[in-house]
Amino acid sequence: MTDTTLALLAFVPLVLAGVLLIGFRMAARTAMPVVFVVTALIGLFAWEMTFNRILASTFQGLILTVSILWIIFGAILLLNTLKHSGGITAIRKGFSGISPDRRVQALIVAWLFGCFIEGASGFGTPAAVAAPLMVALGFPALAAVVVGMMIQSTPVSFGAVGTPIVVGVSGGLDRAGITEALESGGSSWEVFFRLVTSEVAITHGIVGVLMPLIMVVVMVRFFGANRSWKEGLSITPFAIFTGVCFVVPYMLAGVLLGPEFPSMIGAMVGLAIVVPAAQKGFLIPRDTWDFPDATSWPDEWIGKLVIKTEDIVGKSPITTLMGWVPYVLLAVFLVASRTIEPLKNALTSLSLGWTNILGESGVSGSIEPLYLPGGIILMVVAVTYFLHRMNAREMSAAIHESTKTIFGAGFVLIFTIPMVRILINSGVNAADLVSMPVAMAQFVADGVGGVYPFFAPAVGGLGAFIAGSNTVSNLMLSDFQFNVAQQLGLSTAMMVALQAVGAAAGNMIAIHNVVAASATVGLLGREGITIRKTILPTIYYLVFAGIIGLVAFYVLGIADPLLRAG
């Protein structure tokens, strides 16, 4: 087969998933088993992978599936625990003191609080935490998932205390070779890495300043009674103010401090400024926007997660502060678990894994139940049980409801994630072919030539769409992006930065991220509807990041230490 034919075959699983989910509106539980089988057949016959490697990749995907389900279960259980303790009612009342405007609530709960959770934890946790919380505040389930997925953009490159950059970029590049070339020119890996981090932060900051506005406009347009763009745009000054309050400290932290804390610092500074401003009505329009009455919501908006006032009748009221304490504890515990080395070592000491699955080199998987966000969330649930003075019956009900919700997500993910691992592991084969994701990326690069920088973020986004992870996309494609930059005589640091930015944006439409977020609000089966709405902000992000790349290369003429060394 020709390289073009192989590249087109590599695209088939993604195109098929898109056609089934978006075009035919097929539920993921039906579509993804079909896509998994097609992917396995392409790997077996076109890529000449061994059946053993495909089976090992499937087992690896199943191990990762358990990790993701652990996170989802924790997020659902925390929400149901607060439902039965009265904490959700307290949080609802608290928001009436900030603003009854749903647009303002989305900016504070989804964007700023979600960005903090992303910075602390990553791995899809913000959508899993924010979506059910928004449902508890009165958002339609579908709106909560769509908004929750849009959090998966600007903060993602520095999520999980910088993992996509620290692990993804560093692990995806030939660090030894790059270091040697840099040192021969009087520079160092540290300078190069700091430059990549700075350019990621600045590019995200420029593009991401409008994300809060886009998030609100999409929500109002698709979930308002009048389906009006104008009602969303009327909050433009406050939304841009929210964006600026996040991205300015975010960029400064990225440039001055490195990749670990930009998202958390941006969110904390943003919350400290935006919440008091909202309480004072600063830049908030006179009209107060809300969803239409719940009795008029279409069925596709409504999930199986329902929070009713009667669930907590008869309980002693909880203060707003006490209602929020579990989420504050979650943020504190997540940060501590990622930054305090003795605690981190203790939590990661319990690891259940399988190295070189079925004898396949490099195909391994492990689960760290205490270190994963799911384990951290369960610790918060245990504290909440005593803090909110719950009884065994209430806790049992929360566990029962959460367990029922998790089974639907499990069925979808046991096909989705193994499919992803087959794609990623396809680089080891009898035909000596590059992996399917790299073949797709090369096809794009070869087709566009000198304007490739415009498409570099889309390549990163494609990797994240496949893998559902900024980190994995960076691991797969950073070296490819680096080599394309060298071939074109452009800044390698900036090209790698565009990869990381695009990979962050790709999380907004990553199938298994959508499935995971949908599962937390009982909305499985409507993944295609969510992707059709989140693809708009994804296109915005990739297009404008690409434009920034073209300007950086061909207008500003930026260079980097490696080019100077050469």
HUFEN-V761112 format. One record per residue. N is the residue number from 1. RES is the residue in one letter. PSI is psi as a letter, one per 20 degrees, with the letter a starting at -180 (* if undefined). NEAR is the number of other C-alpha atoms within 12 Angstrom. D_CENTER is the distance of its C-alpha to the mean C-alpha in Angstrom with 2 decimals. Layout:
<<N:RES:PSI:NEAR:D_CENTER> <N:RES:PSI:NEAR:D_CENTER>>
This chain:
<<1:M:q:14:35.75> <2:T:r:12:34.97> <3:D:h:22:31.78> <4:T:g:19:31.04> <5:T:g:18:31.58> <6:L:g:29:29.33> <7:A:g:31:26.49> <8:L:h:24:26.94> <9:L:h:31:26.98> <10:A:h:40:23.67> <11:F:i:32:22.17> <12:V:g:31:23.75> <13:P:h:37:21.09> <14:L:g:38:18.43> <15:V:g:22:21.11> <16:L:g:26:22.37> <17:A:g:41:19.07> <18:G:g:32:18.79> <19:V:g:23:22.47> <20:L:g:29:22.46> <21:L:g:33:19.40> <22:I:g:28:19.87> <23:G:g:18:23.52> <24:F:i:19:25.10> <25:R:k:23:22.71> <26:M:q:24:22.94> <27:A:q:33:21.10> <28:A:h:45:18.56> <29:R:h:34:20.98> <30:T:g:27:23.59> <31:A:g:35:21.82> <32:M:h:38:19.82> <33:P:h:27:22.99> <34:V:g:27:24.69> <35:V:h:35:22.01> <36:F:g:37:22.10> <37:V:g:27:25.90> <38:V:g:29:25.96> <39:T:g:42:23.62> <40:A:h:41:25.86> <41:L:g:27:28.94> <42:I:g:33:27.81> <43:G:g:42:27.04> <44:L:g:26:30.39> <45:F:h:21:32.67> <46:A:g:30:31.27> <47:W:i:37:29.55> <48:E:k:28:32.19> <49:M:q:34:29.90> <50:T:q:28:31.88> <51:F:h:24:31.48> <52:N:h:26:31.04> <53:R:h:36:27.97> <54:I:g:39:26.40> <55:L:g:30:27.23> <56:A:g:33:25.92> <57:S:h:46:22.58> <58:T:g:37:22.53> <59:F:g:33:23.30> <60:Q:g:38:20.60> <61:G:h:37:18.06> <62:L:h:34:19.68> <63:I:g:34:19.36> <64:L:h:40:15.58> <65:T:g:36:15.68> <66:V:h:33:17.67> <67:S:g:36:15.20> <68:I:g:44:12.40> <69:L:h:45:15.20> <70:W:g:38:16.31> <71:I:g:44:13.19> <72:I:g:51:13.47> <73:F:g:47:17.19> <74:G:g:41:17.00> <75:A:g:50:14.97> <76:I:g:48:17.45> <77:L:h:47:20.37> <78:L:g:48:19.79> <79:L:g:47:19.75> <80:N:h:44:22.83> <81:T:g:50:24.51> <82:L:h:47:24.31> <83:K:g:45:25.55> <84:H:i:44:28.59> <85:S:i:44:29.21> <86:G:j:39:29.35> <87:G:h:43:26.47> <88:I:g:42:24.66> <89:T:g:39:27.90> <90:A:g:31:28.23> <91:I:g:35:24.80> <92:R:g:35:25.73> <93:K:h:25:29.04> <94:G:h:24:27.55> <95:F:h:31:25.65> <96:S:h:20:28.97> <97:G:h:20:30.04> <98:I:f:28:27.28> <99:S:p:33:27.17> <100:P:i:26:27.57> <101:D:p:33:25.79> <102:R:h:41:22.61> <103:R:g:48:21.27> <104:V:g:48:21.80> <105:Q:g:47:20.27> <106:A:g:48:17.01> <107:L:h:48:17.03> <108:I:g:45:17.79> <109:V:g:45:15.99> <110:A:g:47:12.73> <111:W:f:54:12.49> <112:L:g:46:14.43> <113:F:g:45:14.09> <114:G:h:50:10.34> <115:C:h:54:10.10> <116:F:g:48:12.49> <117:I:h:49:10.77> <118:E:g:51:7.67> <119:G:h:46:10.62> <120:A:h:45:12.45> <121:S:g:47:10.34> <122:G:b:47:6.77> <123:F:k:47:6.19> <124:G:j:55:4.59> <125:T:h:51:7.64> <126:P:g:53:7.44> <127:A:h:52:7.47> <128:A:h:52:9.83> <129:V:g:52:11.89> <130:A:h:49:12.04> <131:A:g:48:12.75> <132:P:h:53:15.80> <133:L:g:50:16.92> <134:M:h:44:17.12> <135:V:g:49:19.04> <136:A:h:39:21.28> <137:L:i:38:21.97> <138:G:j:37:23.13> <139:F:q:43:20.35> <140:P:q:44:20.57> <141:A:g:44:18.10> <142:L:g:47:16.96> <143:A:h:51:16.62> <144:A:g:54:14.55> <145:V:g:54:12.01> <146:V:g:54:12.13> <147:V:g:56:11.85> <148:G:h:55:9.06> <149:M:h:57:6.92> <150:M:i:58:8.29> <151:I:h:57:7.04> <152:Q:m:59:3.78> <153:S:e:57:6.75> <154:T:g:55:9.53> <155:P:i:64:8.61> <156:V:h:55:6.01> <157:S:h:65:9.22> <158:F:k:52:10.84> <159:G:r:49:8.50> <160:A:l:44:10.49> <161:V:l:38:13.60> <162:G:j:40:13.07> <163:T:g:37:12.38> <164:P:h:45:10.94> <165:I:g:49:14.21> <166:V:g:31:16.55> <167:V:g:29:15.97> <168:G:g:38:14.39> <169:V:g:45:16.74> <170:S:g:37:19.66> <171:G:h:23:19.58> <172:G:i:30:19.19> <173:L:q:31:22.24> <174:D:n:22:25.92> <175:R:g:23:26.20> <176:A:g:15:29.86> <177:G:g:15:30.96> <178:I:g:32:29.20> <179:T:g:24:30.64> <180:E:g:19:34.08> <181:A:h:22:34.00> <182:L:g:25:32.84> <183:E:h:22:35.46> <184:S:h:18:38.14> <185:G:j:18:37.47> <186:G:j:19:37.50> <187:S:a:24:33.77> <188:S:r:25:31.26> <189:W:h:29:27.84> <190:E:g:22:26.93> <191:V:g:22:27.83> <192:F:g:36:25.85> <193:F:g:37:22.69> <194:R:h:31:23.08> <195:L:g:34:23.59> <196:V:g:41:20.37> <197:T:g:46:18.50> <198:S:g:35:20.52> <199:E:h:41:20.00> <200:V:g:49:16.19> <201:A:g:48:16.53> <202:I:g:35:19.21> <203:T:g:46:17.64> <204:H:g:48:14.41> <205:G:g:38:16.88> <206:I:g:29:19.05> <207:V:h:40:16.58> <208:G:i:49:14.37> <209:V:h:37:17.52> <210:L:i:35:17.71> <211:M:g:46:14.21> <212:P:h:49:15.53> <213:L:g:37:18.50> <214:I:g:41:16.77> <215:M:g:52:14.67> <216:V:g:48:18.04> <217:V:g:39:20.02> <218:V:g:37:17.97> <219:M:g:49:18.23> <220:V:g:39:21.94> <221:R:g:26:22.77> <222:F:i:32:21.52> <223:F:j:40:22.24> <224:G:q:31:25.27> <225:A:h:21:28.81> <226:N:i:17:29.84> <227:R:l:19:26.76> <228:S:p:20:27.43> <229:W:h:23:25.67> <230:K:g:19:28.27> <231:E:h:31:27.33> <232:G:g:38:23.81> <233:L:i:28:25.24> <234:S:i:25:27.76> <235:I:j:36:25.31> <236:T:g:29:24.57> <237:P:g:23:26.30> <238:F:h:35:24.46> <239:A:g:40:21.00> <240:I:h:32:21.75> <241:F:g:31:23.22> <242:T:g:50:20.01> <243:G:g:42:18.16> <244:V:g:32:20.93> <245:C:h:36:21.00> <246:F:g:46:17.42> <247:V:h:41:17.53> <248:V:g:31:21.07> <249:P:h:32:20.67> <250:Y:g:48:17.26> <251:M:g:39:19.14> <252:L:g:28:22.13> <253:A:h:31:20.33> <254:G:g:38:18.76> <255:V:g:28:22.24> <256:L:h:20:24.35> <257:L:i:22:22.57> <258:G:a:33:20.20> <259:P:i:42:16.52> <260:E:h:38:16.33> <261:F:j:43:16.46> <262:P:g:46:15.67> <263:S:g:53:12.71> <264:M:g:44:14.80> <265:I:g:38:17.98> <266:G:g:45:16.85> <267:A:g:45:15.73> <268:M:g:33:18.94> <269:V:g:30:21.18> <270:G:g:38:19.69> <271:L:g:33:20.29> <272:A:h:21:23.72> <273:I:g:25:24.73> <274:V:g:37:23.16> <275:V:g:32:24.14> <276:P:h:19:27.83> <277:A:g:23:27.85> <278:A:g:33:26.70> <279:Q:h:24:29.37> <280:K:i:15:31.93> <281:G:j:23:30.92> <282:F:p:22:30.24> <283:L:j:22:29.33> <284:I:p:34:28.54> <285:P:r:23:30.43> <286:R:h:15:33.31> <287:D:p:20:31.96> <288:T:o:21:29.81> <289:W:q:33:27.33> <290:D:r:30:26.52> <291:F:q:32:25.53> <292:P:r:21:28.62> <293:D:p:14:30.40> <294:A:h:20:28.58> <295:T:i:11:31.60> <296:S:j:15:30.98> <297:W:p:22:27.33> <298:P:q:19:27.03> <299:D:h:15:26.33> <300:E:i:24:23.05> <301:W:h:37:21.67> <302:I:p:30:22.67> <303:G:a:32:21.01> <304:K:i:28:22.87> <305:L:o:37:21.64> <306:V:p:33:24.50> <307:I:o:35:25.35> <308:K:q:20:29.05> <309:T:h:22:31.30> <310:E:i:13:33.89> <311:D:h:22:31.65> <312:I:j:24:32.62> <313:V:p:14:36.14> <314:G:i:12:38.64> <315:K:q:21:36.35> <316:S:p:16:37.12> <317:P:q:22:34.84> <318:I:q:29:32.11> <319:T:q:21:31.66> <320:T:g:23:28.54> <321:L:g:23:28.04> <322:M:h:26:28.42> <323:G:h:33:25.95> <324:W:i:33:23.23> <325:V:g:27:24.29> <326:P:h:36:22.12> <327:Y:h:39:18.88> <328:V:g:22:20.48> <329:L:h:28:21.42> <330:L:g:37:17.93> <331:A:g:35:16.74> <332:V:g:25:19.96> <333:F:g:34:19.81> <334:L:g:40:16.30> <335:V:g:34:17.48> <336:A:g:25:20.82> <337:S:h:31:19.60> <338:R:i:33:17.80> <339:T:h:23:20.60> <340:I:o:16:23.88> <341:E:g:14:24.96> <342:P:g:13:27.51> <343:L:g:19:25.14> <344:K:g:22:22.39> <345:N:h:18:25.13> <346:A:g:18:26.40> <347:L:h:27:23.14> <348:T:i:24:22.45> <349:S:h:19:26.10> <350:L:o:17:25.49> <351:S:p:20:23.85> <352:L:o:19:24.54> <353:G:r:23:24.21> <354:W:o:24:25.86> <355:T:p:21:26.56> <356:N:m:19:27.64> <357:I:p:25:27.27> <358:L:k:22:30.50> <359:G:j:16:31.67> <360:E:o:27:29.04> <361:S:p:18:28.44> <362:G:i:21:24.89> <363:V:n:33:23.54> <364:S:r:27:22.72> <365:G:q:30:20.53> <366:S:q:28:20.55> <367:I:p:32:19.45> <368:E:n:28:19.78> <369:P:h:31:20.07> <370:L:h:31:20.94> <371:Y:h:35:18.38> <372:L:q:41:15.31> <373:P:h:45:13.77> <374:G:g:37:15.73> <375:G:g:34:18.89> <376:I:g:42:18.36> <377:I:h:41:17.82> <378:L:h:34:20.99> <379:M:g:30:22.87> <380:V:h:34:22.05> <381:V:g:39:23.27> <382:A:g:27:26.44> <383:V:g:23:27.08> <384:T:h:36:26.53> <385:Y:g:31:29.10> <386:F:h:20:31.75> <387:L:h:25:30.64> <388:H:j:33:30.81> <389:R:l:25:33.89> <390:M:r:28:32.75> <391:N:r:19:34.99> <392:A:h:16:34.53> <393:R:g:15:34.71> <394:E:g:27:31.80> <395:M:h:28:29.62> <396:S:g:19:30.72> <397:A:g:22:29.79> <398:A:g:33:26.23> <399:I:g:30:25.88> <400:H:g:19:27.52> <401:E:h:29:25.33> <402:S:h:36:22.09> <403:T:g:26:23.51> <404:K:g:23:24.43> <405:T:h:34:20.98> <406:I:h:38:19.40> <407:F:h:25:21.74> <408:G:g:30:20.53> <409:A:h:44:16.95> <410:G:g:35:18.66> <411:F:g:30:20.78> <412:V:g:38:18.10> <413:L:h:43:15.93> <414:I:i:35:19.16> <415:F:h:39:19.54> <416:T:g:49:16.08> <417:I:g:44:15.08> <418:P:h:41:18.69> <419:M:g:46:18.73> <420:V:g:48:15.91> <421:R:h:44:17.93> <422:I:g:47:21.08> <423:L:g:49:19.74> <424:I:h:44:18.66> <425:N:j:42:21.90> <426:S:i:44:24.16> <427:G:i:31:25.30> <428:V:o:29:27.97> <429:N:r:28:30.53> <430:A:h:19:34.27> <431:A:j:19:34.07> <432:D:l:14:32.61> <433:L:q:25:29.80> <434:V:r:31:26.53> <435:S:r:37:23.42> <436:M:g:48:22.32> <437:P:h:45:19.20> <438:V:h:38:21.57> <439:A:g:34:24.22> <440:M:g:36:22.05> <441:A:g:41:21.21> <442:Q:h:31:24.92> <443:F:g:29:25.99> <444:V:g:32:24.10> <445:A:g:29:25.43> <446:D:h:21:28.94> <447:G:i:15:29.04> <448:V:i:17:28.31> <449:G:c:19:30.11> <450:G:i:23:30.30> <451:V:j:23:27.78> <452:Y:h:34:25.10> <453:P:h:43:23.28> <454:F:h:33:22.39> <455:F:i:39:20.64> <456:A:g:47:19.08> <457:P:h:50:15.68> <458:A:h:42:15.86> <459:V:g:47:16.62> <460:G:h:55:13.54> <461:G:h:47:11.53> <462:L:g:47:13.71> <463:G:g:49:12.93> <464:A:h:47:9.17> <465:F:g:43:10.33> <466:I:g:47:12.73> <467:A:i:42:11.03> <468:G:k:45:7.51> <469:S:p:49:6.94> <470:N:g:54:7.60> <471:T:g:45:10.28> <472:V:h:42:11.95> <473:S:g:50:12.13> <474:N:g:48:13.77> <475:L:h:36:15.98> <476:M:h:47:17.09> <477:L:i:50:17.72> <478:S:g:47:18.44> <479:D:h:34:22.06> <480:F:g:37:22.46> <481:Q:h:45:21.39> <482:F:g:38:23.70> <483:N:h:25:26.56> <484:V:g:36:26.27> <485:A:g:34:26.56> <486:Q:g:24:29.61> <487:Q:h:19:31.18> <488:L:i:23:30.84> <489:G:k:27:32.07> <490:L:r:34:29.07> <491:S:o:38:27.17> <492:T:h:41:25.21> <493:A:g:45:23.19> <494:M:h:50:22.13> <495:M:g:52:21.30> <496:V:h:50:19.05> <497:A:g:49:17.42> <498:L:h:56:16.88> <499:Q:g:59:15.28> <500:A:h:64:12.70> <501:V:g:60:12.13> <502:G:h:57:11.98> <503:A:h:54:9.58> <504:A:g:59:7.03> <505:A:h:52:8.18> <506:G:h:51:8.22> <507:N:h:56:4.68> <508:M:h:53:6.45> <509:I:j:54:9.05> <510:A:p:45:8.15> <511:I:g:52:10.83> <512:H:h:50:10.18> <513:N:g:51:6.83> <514:V:g:54:9.26> <515:V:g:52:11.94> <516:A:g:57:10.50> <517:A:g:59:9.94> <518:S:h:56:13.28> <519:A:h:49:14.97> <520:T:i:56:14.69> <521:V:j:52:16.82> <522:G:l:40:19.00> <523:L:k:41:18.00> <524:L:q:42:17.96> <525:G:i:37:19.76> <526:R:k:40:18.42> <527:E:h:47:15.24> <528:G:h:39:17.05> <529:I:g:34:17.79> <530:T:g:44:14.20> <531:I:h:43:13.42> <532:R:h:30:16.70> <533:K:h:34:15.67> <534:T:i:43:12.18> <535:I:h:34:13.80> <536:L:g:26:15.93> <537:P:h:39:13.59> <538:T:g:44:12.01> <539:I:g:30:15.68> <540:Y:g:27:16.47> <541:Y:g:44:13.96> <542:L:h:41:15.13> <543:V:g:28:18.73> <544:F:h:33:19.06> <545:A:h:46:17.47> <546:G:g:37:19.98> <547:I:g:27:22.75> <548:I:h:36:22.11> <549:G:g:45:22.42> <550:L:g:29:25.70> <551:V:g:19:27.06> <552:A:g:28:26.27> <553:F:g:29:28.03> <554:Y:i:21:30.83> <555:V:g:12:31.65> <556:L:h:14:30.94> <557:G:l:17:31.69> <558:I:q:25:29.53> <559:A:r:27:30.33> <560:D:r:34:29.12> <561:P:h:32:31.01> <562:L:g:36:30.94> <563:L:g:28:32.64> <564:R:h:22:35.12> <565:A:h:21:35.79> <566:G:*:21:36.57>>
